[in-house]
Amino acid sequence: MRVIFAGGGTAGHVNPAIAAADYISRQEASEIRLSGGRGNIEERLAEKAGYPIDAFPLEGLSREKNLRGLRRNLRAVREALAAVSSCKKVLRAQKPEIVVGTGGYASFPMVWAAVRSGVPAAMLEVNATPGVATRLLAGKVDCVMISYAETEKLVPKAKKVVLTGSPVREEILRCREQSWEPLFQNELPTLCCFWGSVGALYMNRKMEDFLVMAAQRRQFNVLCVAGSKHYEAMRRETEAKGLDFGKADNVALREYIYDMDHVMGVCDLFLTRAGGTLAELCAAGRPAVLVPSPFAAENHQEKNARILEKAGAAVVVTEQEATPALLYDTVLELLQDPQRLARMGECARSKAQPQALGNIYRALREVLKSRHGGE
């Protein structure tokens, strides 16, 4: 199968594409490419996964209702239109059988180019509430694949909707079956904290005080991920507040997690946002404290988080509530109750969708079959 997966801006739009690409490659001889924004995380993840990527200058829309926001949106539209033209050239050169958008503003140009060029196209929506790109393209593509049943009513113009679930890489599904080296050389329970693939300055500032408390009290380990954009500044600010990373044996700061299967395999609890990572947490059966981003489109992160909270798999703290002290106390209470963590992990696992990759593969095959008159 010749496929182009289009999406990006955050890892939550890229990792599902890589998971699906890997699965398709295991099922049949395939030629797979990615498409996204130049300078975005999709370029780094595609390179690491071994897939070629066509990247274009792209910028997301601003929600600011002022002159600066208007200028950014005009620039974003110009870039998107230019990218559509470039994508049509890629389609003519590569001749994919199908284009699959996985969300984010970076998915729009390639999927729209496919629609305009008569190439079969589909969208994969991993959030409960579809993003702008999915809503704009739902009525144009051959199929919209969704992760939550309640999403169907939010894409009323879609030609076809298939409940596939959210794809997760096989190594995440099997991460707890592996024998891993510990992240810390002590017997303390371990928390992993991250705020999306590009980081979040507001939450990083809160975590500076959190890390200082963790190092001073030494009640648990913390692997904290700042995001490459904020890593150096966060390290400087935390050190200025008195944390010596060279001496603290229970605190570590990273730019990004490339070995998520290892991290999910050994960490006891996760403190994070409520985007695409939720599917991985469920697949790994890991409990979480979730702080949804209030700036996510249609507030979809809080909707995602509340689904897991209702299932007993997570504790939700709003960003407004999330002081360093409250986060620390919430994390400590959970880490001191292994039985509760185990129950939460089981509840998370109950929400996993291990058949998602197979469902997506079959849905794409059905699109191609339909386009070729049932052959």
TITI-750551 format. One record per residue (C-alpha): x, y, z; residue in one letter. Coordinates in Angstrom, 1 decimal. Layout:
BEGIN
xx|yy|zz|residu
X|Y|Z|a
...
//
This chain:
BEGIN
xx|yy|zz|residu
0.0|0.0|0.0|m
1.3|3.4|-0.9|r
0.3|5.9|1.8|v
1.0|9.4|2.8|i
0.2|10.2|6.5|f
-0.4|14.0|7.0|a
-0.4|15.6|10.4|g
1.7|17.4|13.0|g
2.3|20.4|15.2|g
2.5|18.1|18.2|t
3.5|14.5|18.8|a
-0.2|13.7|19.5|g
-0.8|14.1|15.8|h
2.3|12.3|14.6|v
2.6|9.2|16.8|n
-0.7|7.8|15.7|p
0.5|8.1|12.1|a
3.7|6.3|12.9|i
1.8|3.6|14.7|a
-0.5|3.0|11.8|a
2.4|3.2|9.3|a
4.3|0.5|11.2|d
1.3|-1.7|11.3|y
0.6|-1.4|7.6|i
4.2|-2.2|6.8|s
3.9|-5.4|8.8|r
0.8|-6.5|6.9|q
2.0|-5.9|3.3|e
4.7|-4.4|1.1|a
4.3|-0.7|1.5|s
5.6|2.7|0.6|e
4.9|5.2|3.3|i
5.7|8.9|3.7|r
4.7|11.5|6.2|l
3.7|15.1|5.6|s
3.7|18.0|7.9|g
5.1|21.4|8.9|g
8.7|22.4|8.5|r
10.7|22.7|11.7|g
8.0|20.9|13.7|n
8.3|17.8|15.8|i
7.0|15.6|13.0|e
10.3|16.0|11.2|e
12.3|14.6|14.1|r
9.8|11.8|14.8|l
9.7|10.8|11.1|a
13.5|10.7|10.9|e
13.7|8.5|14.1|k
11.0|6.2|12.8|a
12.7|5.9|9.4|g
10.0|7.4|7.2|y
10.6|10.1|4.6|p
8.7|13.3|5.2|i
7.6|16.2|3.0|d
7.6|19.3|5.2|a
6.3|22.8|4.3|f
6.3|26.2|6.0|p
3.0|26.1|8.0|l
1.6|28.0|11.0|e
-1.4|27.3|13.1|g
-4.3|29.7|13.4|l
-4.4|32.2|16.3|s
-7.3|32.5|18.7|r
-6.3|36.0|19.6|e
-9.0|38.5|18.5|k
-6.7|41.4|17.8|n
-4.5|42.8|15.1|l
-1.6|40.4|15.9|r
-4.0|37.5|15.7|g
-5.4|38.7|12.4|l
-2.0|39.0|10.9|r
-0.9|35.6|12.0|r
-4.1|34.1|10.6|n
-3.6|35.8|7.2|l
-0.1|34.5|7.1|r
-1.3|31.0|8.1|a
-3.8|31.0|5.2|v
-1.2|32.1|2.7|r
1.2|29.4|3.9|e
-1.5|26.7|3.7|a
-2.5|27.7|0.2|l
1.1|27.6|-0.9|a
1.5|24.2|0.8|a
-1.5|22.8|-1.0|v
0.1|23.6|-4.3|s
3.4|21.9|-3.2|s
1.4|18.9|-1.9|c
-0.2|18.4|-5.4|k
3.3|18.2|-6.8|k
4.2|15.5|-4.2|v
1.1|13.6|-5.1|l
1.9|13.6|-8.8|r
5.4|12.4|-8.1|a
4.7|9.8|-5.4|q
1.3|8.5|-6.7|k
0.0|7.4|-3.3|p
-3.0|5.1|-3.2|e
-4.4|7.0|-0.2|i
-3.7|10.0|2.0|v
-4.6|9.8|5.7|v
-4.8|13.0|7.8|g
-4.1|12.5|11.5|t
-5.0|16.0|12.7|g
-3.5|19.4|13.4|g
-3.2|22.3|11.0|y
-0.3|20.5|9.3|a
-2.7|17.8|8.1|s
-4.9|20.1|6.0|f
-2.7|20.9|2.9|p
-1.9|17.3|2.0|m
-5.4|16.0|2.6|v
-7.1|18.9|0.8|w
-4.6|18.4|-2.1|a
-5.6|14.8|-2.3|a
-9.3|15.6|-2.3|v
-8.8|18.2|-5.1|r
-6.6|15.7|-7.1|s
-9.1|12.8|-6.8|g
-6.8|10.7|-4.6|v
-8.6|8.7|-1.9|p
-8.4|10.3|1.5|a
-9.3|9.7|5.1|a
-9.1|11.4|8.4|m
-8.2|9.8|11.8|l
-9.4|11.8|14.8|e
-7.9|10.6|18.1|v
-9.7|13.2|20.3|n
-13.2|13.0|21.6|a
-13.9|16.4|20.0|t
-12.7|16.7|16.4|p
-10.2|19.5|15.7|g
-10.6|22.2|13.1|v
-8.8|20.2|10.3|a
-11.1|17.2|10.8|t
-14.2|19.3|10.9|r
-13.2|21.2|7.7|l
-12.3|18.0|5.8|l
-14.9|15.5|7.2|a
-17.4|16.1|4.4|g
-14.8|15.9|1.7|k
-12.8|12.8|2.5|v
-13.9|9.2|1.9|d
-13.9|8.2|5.5|c
-13.5|9.6|9.0|v
-12.0|7.2|11.6|m
-12.8|8.1|15.2|i
-11.6|7.0|18.6|s
-14.7|7.7|20.6|y
-18.3|6.8|19.7|a
-19.6|10.2|20.8|e
-17.5|11.9|18.2|t
-19.7|10.7|15.3|e
-22.4|13.3|16.0|k
-19.8|16.0|15.8|l
-19.0|15.2|12.1|v
-22.5|15.2|10.7|p
-21.3|15.9|7.1|k
-18.9|13.0|7.0|a
-19.6|10.5|4.1|k
-18.6|7.6|6.2|k
-17.6|7.2|9.9|v
-15.8|4.2|11.3|v
-15.1|3.7|15.0|l
-11.6|2.4|15.0|t
-10.1|3.5|18.3|g
-6.9|5.4|18.7|s
-3.7|3.7|17.4|p
-0.8|3.0|19.7|v
2.5|1.6|18.8|r
3.0|-2.1|19.5|e
5.9|-1.5|21.8|e
3.7|0.6|24.1|i
1.1|-2.2|24.2|l
3.8|-4.6|25.3|r
5.9|-2.3|27.4|c
5.0|-3.9|30.8|r
6.0|-7.3|29.5|e
9.6|-6.2|29.0|q
12.5|-6.2|31.5|s
13.7|-2.6|31.8|w
16.6|-0.9|33.5|e
15.3|1.4|36.3|p
15.4|5.2|35.6|l
16.7|5.9|39.1|f
19.0|4.0|41.3|q
16.9|3.9|44.4|n
13.7|2.2|45.7|e
11.4|5.2|45.6|l
8.3|5.2|43.4|p
8.6|7.1|40.2|t
6.5|9.9|38.6|l
6.9|10.9|35.0|c
5.8|14.5|34.2|c
5.4|16.0|30.7|f
3.2|18.7|29.1|w
3.0|17.7|25.5|g
5.7|17.2|22.9|s
6.6|20.9|22.7|v
6.2|21.6|26.4|g
4.1|24.2|28.1|a
5.8|27.3|29.6|l
3.1|28.0|32.1|y
3.1|24.4|33.6|m
6.9|24.2|33.4|n
7.1|27.2|35.7|r
4.9|25.4|38.2|k
7.1|22.3|37.9|m
10.2|24.3|38.8|e
8.9|24.6|42.4|d
7.6|21.1|42.3|f
11.0|19.7|41.4|l
12.6|21.7|44.2|v
10.2|20.2|46.7|m
10.7|16.7|45.3|a
14.5|17.0|45.7|a
14.3|18.4|49.2|q
11.7|16.0|50.5|r
12.9|12.9|48.6|r
9.6|11.0|48.8|q
9.5|9.9|45.2|f
11.4|10.1|41.9|n
10.5|12.6|39.2|v
11.4|12.3|35.5|l
10.3|15.7|34.1|c
10.2|16.6|30.4|v
10.4|20.3|29.6|a
10.2|20.2|25.8|g
13.1|21.2|23.6|s
11.8|24.8|23.4|k
11.9|25.3|27.1|h
14.5|22.9|28.4|y
17.5|25.2|28.9|e
15.4|28.0|30.5|a
13.7|25.5|32.8|m
17.0|24.0|33.9|r
18.5|27.4|34.6|r
15.4|28.6|36.6|e
15.2|25.4|38.6|t
18.9|25.6|39.5|e
18.5|29.2|40.5|a
15.8|28.1|42.9|k
18.3|25.8|44.6|g
18.1|22.4|42.8|l
21.4|20.8|42.0|d
20.7|18.2|39.3|f
24.1|16.7|39.8|g
23.4|15.9|43.4|k
19.7|15.1|43.4|a
19.4|11.4|42.8|d
15.6|11.4|42.5|n
15.1|14.2|40.0|v
15.9|14.2|36.3|a
15.1|16.7|33.5|l
14.8|15.8|29.8|r
14.0|17.7|26.6|e
11.8|14.9|25.2|y
10.9|11.2|25.7|i
11.9|9.2|22.7|y
11.8|5.9|24.6|d
8.2|6.1|25.8|m
7.9|2.3|25.9|d
10.7|2.2|28.5|h
9.3|5.1|30.5|v
5.7|3.6|30.5|m
7.2|0.3|31.5|g
8.8|1.5|34.7|v
7.0|4.6|35.9|c
4.3|4.3|38.6|d
2.3|7.4|37.8|l
2.1|10.1|35.1|f
1.4|13.8|35.5|l
0.5|15.2|32.1|t
-1.9|16.9|29.7|r
-4.9|15.1|28.2|a
-4.1|14.8|24.5|g
-2.9|12.0|22.4|g
-0.9|10.5|25.3|t
-4.1|9.2|26.9|l
-4.3|6.3|24.4|a
-0.8|5.3|25.3|e
-1.5|5.5|29.0|l
-4.6|3.2|28.5|c
-2.6|0.8|26.4|a
0.1|0.6|29.0|a
-2.4|0.4|31.9|g
-0.9|3.4|33.7|r
-2.6|5.7|36.2|p
-2.4|9.5|35.7|a
-3.0|12.9|37.2|v
-4.3|15.0|34.3|l
-4.1|18.8|33.9|v
-6.0|19.5|30.6|p
-4.9|22.4|28.5|s
-7.6|25.1|28.6|p
-6.4|26.3|25.2|f
-7.0|23.1|23.3|a
-9.5|23.4|20.5|a
-13.1|23.0|21.7|e
-11.7|22.3|25.2|n
-11.2|18.7|23.9|h
-8.5|17.9|26.5|q
-10.8|18.3|29.4|e
-13.4|16.2|27.7|k
-10.8|13.5|27.1|n
-9.7|13.7|30.7|a
-13.2|13.5|32.2|r
-13.8|10.3|30.3|i
-10.8|8.6|32.1|l
-11.7|10.2|35.4|e
-15.2|8.8|35.1|k
-13.7|5.4|34.4|a
-11.5|5.6|37.6|g
-8.3|5.7|35.6|a
-7.2|9.3|36.4|a
-7.4|12.2|38.7|v
-8.2|15.5|37.0|v
-6.8|18.8|38.2|v
-7.7|22.0|36.2|t
-4.9|24.3|35.3|e
-6.4|27.0|37.5|q
-6.3|24.7|40.5|e
-2.8|23.3|39.7|a
-0.5|25.0|42.2|t
2.9|23.3|42.8|p
1.8|22.4|46.3|a
-1.5|20.8|45.2|l
0.1|18.8|42.5|l
2.8|17.6|44.8|y
0.3|16.5|47.5|d
-2.0|14.8|44.9|t
0.9|12.9|43.4|v
2.3|11.9|46.9|l
-1.1|10.7|48.0|e
-1.4|8.4|45.0|l
2.2|7.1|45.1|l
1.8|6.2|48.8|q
-1.3|4.0|47.9|d
0.0|1.2|45.5|p
-3.3|-0.6|45.7|q
-5.2|2.5|44.4|r
-2.6|2.9|41.6|l
-3.1|-0.7|40.6|a
-6.9|-0.2|40.4|r
-6.5|3.0|38.4|m
-4.1|1.1|36.0|g
-6.6|-1.7|35.6|e
-9.3|0.9|34.8|c
-7.0|2.6|32.3|a
-6.4|-0.7|30.6|r
-10.1|-1.3|30.4|s
-10.3|1.8|28.2|k
-7.5|0.7|25.9|a
-8.3|-0.1|22.2|q
-5.7|-2.7|21.2|p
-7.6|-3.5|18.0|q
-7.4|0.0|16.7|a
-4.5|-0.6|14.4|l
-6.2|-3.6|12.7|g
-9.5|-1.5|12.5|n
-7.7|1.3|10.8|i
-6.0|-1.0|8.3|y
-9.3|-2.6|7.4|r
-11.0|0.8|7.1|a
-8.4|2.0|4.6|l
-8.6|-1.2|2.6|r
-12.4|-0.7|2.5|e
-11.9|2.9|1.1|v
-9.6|1.6|-1.6|l
-12.0|-1.3|-2.4|k
-14.9|1.1|-2.7|s
-12.9|3.5|-4.9|r
-12.0|0.6|-7.2|h
-15.5|-0.6|-7.7|g
-15.4|-3.5|-5.2|g
-12.2|-5.1|-6.7|e
//
